[in-house]
Amino acid sequence: MKRHLFGILSFFIIACAATVSASAQSGAIVTDELNSVSLEGNLVGDSPKRNVLVYLPPDYGKQKKMRYPVVYLLHGFGFKGNKFWVDEKRFNVETINRLIAEGKINPMIVVMPDGSNKFGGSYYTNSIATGNWEDFITRELVSYIDKKYRTLPNAASRGIAGHSMGGYGAIKLAMKHPDIYGAVYGTSSCCLNIYPGQNPTNKALEDAAAIKSWEEAKKATFLVLVARAYAAAFSPNPSKPPFFSDFPLNKTGESNTTAEHAQARWLANIPNWMVDQYRTNLLQLRAIAFDAGTKEDPPILKGSREFSETLKRNQIEHSFEEFEGGHFDKVTERIETKLLPLFSRTLVFQPSSKKAVANNSK
């Protein structure tokens, strides 16, 4: 009987080991977590513990001397956080493994942090209300990944990308930190050229400013939630609980100065209005690319077009494409056919094979 139990146990251990080995050789997502000092003490009480999904390419567990470039992939607005990538296979591991096996893209590590918060989205921006998200993504997370995984720890081998709010965050962070990221791709990026001026027709902004409690916020529409998240990220005010934020519009009992100050702070976080200030940084990037669907909501498509025109005016080389579809229609396809191939072409890989050298000589 003991021999029989020992045999079953041995078989189970061997089977598990084989599964882990096969997973490591075929590429897989592992779940990680870190406690962020940058997010501690945020006024809305969000946890500083952040879930991070990490895609390790085929043979990562086998090629012990191999180091890999890293792409940071930021999700969009919503309470799903980084589960957005895996719930519906928008980041499709099987397909990406196949593309690597076929030599269509070079193997790389992809890091998908959870950037959601009590408002639905952090906009990857430093804020006393929601925490210093820019510092977390660019400093803490990058340092953590470089220490724990076999990365190539330099900007030339590091990219940043994202969808919607994540595309906005990727473009803004790359613009501000060319010492950290060497290339950027934004797909269906929001907020590239919003203008938060006083607008009588901006009902969502007015409704968001009128909300007084978290209970009311739970019943709000999507656009109202987005406006609340903008304010918490871009124009925080620690003296205004429970949301700790100002709005760029005049409200009863408040001065024009408050609205104007909030508006200026919003504009300071909008990429189209940041290009002149960060032109030198943008010129340091190895690649700048972004896209938008022809059936996107007008602010996203129009904002992407205007951002492209601003880059052209500043003589900053970039790629902007319009694809047929809406906001969520081709996320997976764009990742596999545009986003990852861009980084495969432009990031610096460890020259351990002729294939990698050839791909990066284009």
N, C-alpha and C positions, 0 to 999 in steps of 0.2 A: 504494500500500500504506500509506504514512504517513497519507494522507488518510483511508483506511478505518479505521486504528487510532485516529486522532484523533477520528473520528466516533463510534466505539464508546465511547471514553473519555468524550467529551462527553455522550453519552446516559446513561452510567452515573452521571456526576456529577449530571446533571439529575434522574435518577430517584431518587438518594439524597436530594437536596435536597428533592424533592417528598415523599418518604416522611417525612423529618424534619418538614417543614412540616405535613403532614397529621396526624402524631402530635401535634405541638404544639397544633394546632387542635382535636383530638378529645379531648385529655386522655390522659396517659400516666404510667407509673411510671418514674422515673430512679433509677439506683443511685449512691449517694454513700458516702463513707467519711471518718471523722475519727479522729484519735488523741486519746484522752482522758487528760488529766493526772490526772483523778480516779480512773481505773482503773489507773494505773501503780503498780507495786510491790505488787500484790495477792499474798498469800502462796501461792496455789495456782498462780500462774504463767500465768494467762489473759492473752491479748493485749489491750492497751489499744486496738488498732485495732478500730473498730466499723463494721460495715456498716449503712447506713441507706437504706431505700427511701423515695422521695419521690414522691407523686402530685401532678402539676401539672395543674390543671383546664383545660378547653378554652379556647383563646385566650390561655393564659398567655404564649406566645411572641409573640403578636400585639399584645396590649394592654399596651404597654410602660409605661404610666403607672398601670396598675391594681395595687393592693395587695390581698392576700387574708388572711382569717383562717387560722389554722393549727390543725389537730386532731392531737394526738400519740396514736397508736394503738399500744398495748402488747400484745404477744403473751403467750400462756400458757406454762406449764412444758413443757420438752422441748428436745431438742437440734437441732430444725429452726430455732429462732430465728424471725426475721422472715419466713423462707420460708413459714411457716405461712399467711401471708396470700395468697401468690401461687401456691403449689403446686397448690391445688385451687380457685383463684379465690374464696376466701372474701372477699377484697376484689376485687370484680368490676368492673374498670375500664369495660367496655362498658356495664354497667347504670348505673353512677354517671354516666358521660357522658350517657346518655339522660335520667336524672333531672334533670340540670342543664339539658340542652337543652329539656326539657319544662317547666322552671320550677318543678319540685317541690322542689328544693333549690338554694340559692345556691352558686356555685363557691367552693371552698376548697382549700387545700393540706392534704394528709394526710401525716404523717411517721411512718414505721414503723421504729424502731430495733431492732437485734438485742440483746436482753436475756438471751441464753442464756450459760451459762458451763460450767465443768468439772463442776458438780453437776447441770446441766440447767436451772437457773433462778436468777436473781439476786434475785428478789422486789423488785427496784428499791429496794434498801435499802443504806445505807452500812454497810460491814463491812471490817475490816482483813483478813479472810480472802479476800474476793472482790472488794474494791474499793468505792469510794464511788459506788454506782449512783444513789442519790438525787441527789447533786451532779451527776453526769453528765447525767441526764435533765433536771433542772430548771434547771441553770445552763449547762453547756457546750453541750449539744445545742441548747437554745433560742437561745442567743447565736449559735451557728454558723448555724442556719437563718435567723435574722433578718438576719444579715450577708450571706448568700449569695443568699437568695431574696427576692422582693418581698412581704414580709409586712406585716401591721398589728401592730407590735411592742408590744402592751399586753395586759394580762390580759383585758380585755373582749372581745378578738378572738382569744383563745387558749383551746382546750379540750383536755381529756385524756380518753382512753377506753381500754378494753381488755377482753380476754376471759380468764376464769379467773384465773391469776396476774396477767395484765395488768389485769383489772378490779380486783383487789385493789390493785395498784400505782397505778392511776389514782385510785382513791378516797382512798388514803392520801396520795398526793402533792398532790392537790387540797386535801385537808383541811389539810395543813401549809403550802401555798404559794398562798393566794388572790391574792397579788401577782403570781404567774406565770400561773395558770390561772383562767379565769372560769367554766367549767362543766365537768361531769364526767358520764360515762356508763360504767357497768360492766355487762357482760353475762356471766352465769354466773360471777360473781366468787367466787373461792375465799377462804378464810381470813378472812372478815369477823368471825367470832366463835369461833375455835378457843380452847380452854382447855387449856394444856399441863401440867396438874397430874399428879401421880403417879396412874397408872391401870393397874391390873394387867392389863386387857384390851387395852392399847395395844401390841399385838405389833409393829407397824411401827416404833414409836419405840424399843422395846427392841432390835429387830434392827438398826436403824440405828446405835444406840449401840455395838453389839457389833462392827461392821465395823472392821477394823484396817488395810486396805490398799485402794488403788485397784483392784487386781485383784479383790478381793472385791466392791467396789462395782459393778463392771461386771456382776456376776451377780445383783444385787439386784432385787427387785420394784419396781414403780412407786411404791407407797406408801412403801417404805423409802428410795428415792431422794429423794422429796419431803421426808421427815423429815430426811435428811442436809442437804438444801438449806436447810430452815428453820434448822437449827442454825448452818450457816455464815453465813447472813444475819443472824439475830437474836441469836445468842449466841456470837460468835467468841471464840476463845482462842488467841493467837499462840504459846503455850507447848505446844500439843498438836498436833504434826504427826501424820499428813499432812493431816488435815481441819481442824485449827485451830478446834475448836469444842467447846462444852459442851452437855450435854443436860439438860432439866428433869426428870430422874428420878434417883433414887439408884442408884449402881452400886457394886459391891464395891470397897472401898478408898477411896471418896470420901465426903466429909462431906455432911450435909444442906444445909449452907450453899451448896455448889456448885450443887446442884439448885435450891434456892430462888432463887439469884441468876439462874440461867438462866431460870427460869420468869418472874421479874419482867421480864427483858429481852424475852422473847417477848411478854408481855402489853402491853408498851410499844409494840409494833409491830402490834397487832391493832385494826383500825378501831373495832369496837364498844366497846372499852375506852378508846379515845382521844377519843370524842365529847365528854365533859364538858370535857376539857382544851382541845379545839379548837373549842368551840361558836361562839365569836366569829368564827373563820375561816370556818366552814361557813356562817354567816349572810351572809357577803360574796359567796358564789358566786351566779351568775346562775341556775344550774340544777344540781340533783343528781338523777340518775336511775340506776336499776339494775334488773336483772331476774334471773330464775332459772327454769329449766324444772321442770315438775312431776315429771319423771322423772330429775332430777339425783341424784347421790349425796346422801344425807341431810345431811351437813355443809354442803353448798353451799346447798341450799334452806332448811334450818333457820337457817343463819347469816344468809342474806339477810333472812329474815323477822324475826329477832331484831334485826338492824341497823336495819331499818325501824322497829321498835317503839322502839328507843333514840332514833332521830331524832325520832319523834313525841313521846316523853317530854320531849325537849329543845326542842320546838316549832320544829323545823327543817323547813321546807318541802322536800318531795322527792317523787319518783315511783318507786314500786316495782310492777313487773308480774310476774306468773307466766304463762309461756307453756307450751303443751302440747309436751313434748319433752324430750330429754336434753341432755347437756353440749355435744355438737357438732352437734346436729340442725339448728339454725336460726341459726347464726352469720352467714352471708351475709344472710339475710333480716332479721335484727335490725339489722345495720349499715345496710341500705338503707332500711328502713321505720321505724326507731326512732332509731338512734344519730345518723346524719348529719342527719336532719330536726330532731332536737333542737338540734344545734349551728347549723343553718341558721336556726332561730327565735330562738335566744338570744344568739348571738355578734353583735358589732357589725361590720358590713360597711362597706366604702367606699361611700358613697352616689353611685355613678356611674350608676345606672339606677333608673327608677321601680320596676322589679320588685324590686330588692334592698331599696329603702326599704319597699315594701309588705310584703314577707315579714318584715321585722324590726319592723313596727308591730303585729304580732299580740300 
